[in-house]
Amino acid sequence: MTLAPTAKGTVEFGAYRTWYRVTGELPGDRPPLVVLHGGPGSSHDYLLNLAGLSRSGRPVVHYDQLGNGGSTHLRDRGADFWTVELFLDELDNLLGRLGIAEEYVLFGQSWGGVLAAAHAVRRPAGLRGLVIANAPASYPLWLTELDVLRAALPPGVDATLRRHEAAGTTDSPAYKAAMMVFYQRHVCRCKPLPPELMATFMEINSDSTVYHTMNGPSEFCITGTLRDYSLVDRLPQIDTPTLVITGEHDEVTPAAARPFADLVPGAHWEIVEGASHLPHLETPERFTELLTQFLDKL
């Protein structure tokens, strides 16, 4: 059961507003854990079980990135608006508005891990630790790996996917059915899918502006503005303790995540057995153990 928030609301971000919730008291006995969700264009819902980490005296901050969830929606904005720099600025603004910029830990999942690493590259003075979960270090590298995973799907599935992608009919029932074959292997292996994940899917479906602009029509068809984005050349600049987490069956394959482990000085990498892209939902006990061990060392 998810712990109730001790505070929630919105902060101003220029002309917009960023929604947040806090579990535990700010300031706490330990630096707060700020949770960055995936997408881009997802919402915080599927990561709510991380609120349980507040029981150790470490406040946990969730927020919805601009364009989704409880934050300002901007359906009329184009690709020139939705940039990595926009979301980095939003994160900096949130840290300052909540008064935690001098001491905090970042947890980023999927795209959130990319965003967290891009933040860490700047060497912010208050960053005390970094968790990069299920995130690719390079989208071009990841695209190559996704082709390998797609080719290994049951006969006919990838052909169906590519036929609809070429025709621009990715909103068809046939594409969505084939898409779920990939998702059940490499995104979330829980059956049925957890309600918090379904809540996030509903948020994406209700406003897919950011997801379709930056990512594409699905997790494995990346045609958006991120398709050429890479952090590889900048990873050696990160100077904070770093934990990298991926799942055994993750859509972010070992090759796609390896630059984090190889190039971030002192980074520690854990591959969670039995999990795919969402080990915090698929294998929560093992995931919590790994994360708690890392946070306790900080």
Long-range contacts (C-beta under 8 A, 24 or more apart in sequence): 2-48, 2-49, 2-51, 2-52, 2-196, 3-51, 3-52, 3-54, 3-55, 5-51, 10-70, 10-71, 11-93, 11-94, 11-97, 11-98, 12-97, 13-66, 13-72, 13-89, 13-90, 13-93, 13-94, 16-66, 16-71, 16-72, 16-74, 17-71, 17-72, 18-63, 18-64, 18-65, 18-66, 18-71, 18-72, 18-90, 18-93, 18-94, 19-63, 19-64, 19-69, 19-70, 19-71, 20-61, 20-62, 20-63, 20-64, 20-94, 20-98, 21-61, 21-62, 21-63, 22-59, 22-60, 22-61, 22-98, 23-51, 23-54, 23-59, 23-60, 23-62, 24-54, 24-57, 24-58, 24-59, 24-60, 25-59, 26-59, 26-61, 26-98, 26-99, 26-100, 27-59, 27-99, 27-100, 28-54, 28-57, 28-58, 28-59, 29-57, 29-58, 30-56, 30-57, 30-58, 30-59, 30-295, 31-58, 31-100, 31-103, 31-104, 31-105, 31-128, 31-129, 31-298, 32-58, 32-59, 32-60, 32-61, 32-100, 32-103, 32-104, 32-105, 33-58, 33-59, 33-60, 33-61, 33-104, 33-105, 33-106, 33-107, 33-295, 34-61, 34-63, 34-91, 34-94, 34-95, 34-100, 34-104, 34-105, 34-106, 34-107, 35-60, 35-61, 35-62, 35-63, 35-107, 35-108, 35-109, 35-112, 36-65, 36-91, 36-106, 36-107, 36-108, 36-109, 36-112, 36-113, 36-115, 36-116, 37-62, 37-64, 37-65, 37-109, 37-110, 37-111, 37-112, 37-200, 38-109, 38-110, 38-111, 38-112, 38-113, 38-134, 39-65, 39-68, 39-110, 39-111, 39-112, 39-204, 39-210, 39-211, 39-214, 39-215, 40-65, 40-67, 40-82, 40-87, 40-111, 40-210, 40-211, 40-214, 40-215, 40-226, 41-65, 41-67, 41-68, 41-204, 41-207, 41-208, 41-209, 41-210, 41-211, 41-212, 41-213, 41-214, 41-215, 42-68, 42-110, 42-111, 42-200, 42-203, 42-204, 42-211, 43-68, 43-69, 43-199, 43-200, 43-203, 43-204, 44-69, 45-69, 45-196, 45-197, 45-199, 45-200, 45-203, 46-194, 46-196, 46-197, 46-199, 46-200, 46-278, 46-281, 47-109, 47-196, 47-280, 48-196, 49-196, 49-280, 49-281, 49-284, 50-107, 50-280, 50-291, 52-288, 53-288, 53-291, 53-292, 53-295, 56-292, 56-295, 56-296, 58-105, 58-295, 61-94, 61-98, 61-100, 63-94, 65-90, 65-210, 66-90, 66-210, 67-207, 67-209, 67-210, 68-203, 68-204, 68-207, 68-210, 69-203, 73-207, 73-209, 74-209, 75-207, 75-209, 77-209, 78-213, 79-213, 79-214, 79-224, 79-225, 82-209, 82-210, 82-213, 82-214, 82-225, 83-225, 84-114, 84-115, 84-118, 84-226, 84-229, 87-115, 88-115, 88-118, 88-119, 88-122, 91-115, 91-119, 92-119, 92-124, 95-126, 100-126, 101-126, 102-126, 103-128, 104-128, 105-129, 105-130, 105-131, 105-295, 105-298, 106-130, 106-131, 107-131, 107-133, 107-291, 108-132, 108-133, 108-135, 109-133, 109-134, 109-135, 109-278, 109-280, 110-134, 110-135, 110-252, 110-277, 111-135, 111-214, 111-215, 111-226, 114-229, 114-231, 117-231, 117-235, 117-238, 117-260, 117-264, 118-231, 118-234, 120-238, 120-240, 120-242, 121-231, 121-234, 121-235, 121-237, 121-238, 123-237, 123-238, 123-239, 127-240, 128-240, 128-241, 128-298, 129-240, 129-241, 129-242, 129-243, 129-294, 129-295, 129-298, 130-238, 130-240, 130-241, 130-242, 130-243, 131-242, 131-243, 131-245, 131-291, 131-294, 132-242, 132-243, 132-244, 132-245, 132-257, 132-260, 133-244, 133-245, 133-246, 133-279, 133-280, 134-245, 134-246, 134-247, 134-250, 134-251, 134-252, 134-257, 134-277, 134-278, 134-279, 135-252, 135-257, 135-260, 136-252, 136-256, 136-257, 137-230, 137-231, 137-232, 137-235, 137-256, 137-257, 137-258, 137-259, 137-260, 137-263, 138-229, 138-230, 138-231, 138-232, 138-256, 138-259, 139-222, 139-226, 139-227, 139-228, 139-229, 139-230, 140-227, 140-228, 140-230, 141-230, 141-232, 141-255, 141-256, 141-259, 142-222, 142-252, 142-253, 142-256, 143-222, 143-227, 145-252, 145-253, 145-255, 145-256, 146-220, 146-222, 146-251, 148-253, 149-182, 149-185, 149-186, 149-220, 149-251, 149-253, 150-182, 150-220, 153-181, 153-182, 153-185, 154-181, 157-181, 157-182, 161-218, 161-220, 161-221, 165-217, 165-221, 170-217, 170-218, 170-221, 171-217, 175-217, 179-218, 179-220, 182-218, 182-219, 182-220, 182-251, 183-219, 185-249, 185-276, 186-219, 186-220, 186-249, 186-250, 186-251, 186-276, 186-277, 187-219, 187-251, 187-276, 187-277, 187-278, 188-276, 188-277, 188-278, 188-281, 188-282, 189-249, 189-274, 189-275, 189-276, 189-282, 190-278, 190-281, 190-282, 194-281, 196-281, 197-278, 197-281, 219-251, 219-277, 220-251, 231-259, 232-259, 232-263, 235-259, 235-260, 235-263, 235-264, 236-263, 236-264, 236-265, 238-264, 238-265, 239-265, 241-266, 241-294, 241-297, 241-298, 242-266, 242-267, 242-268, 243-267, 243-268, 243-269, 243-270, 243-290, 243-291, 243-294, 244-268, 244-269, 244-270, 245-269, 245-270, 245-271, 245-272, 245-279, 245-287, 245-290, 245-291, 246-270, 246-271, 246-272, 247-271, 247-272, 247-274, 247-275, 247-276, 247-277, 247-278, 247-279, 247-282, 248-272, 248-273, 248-274, 248-275, 248-276, 249-274, 249-275, 249-276, 250-275, 250-276, 250-277, 251-276, 251-277, 252-277, 268-294
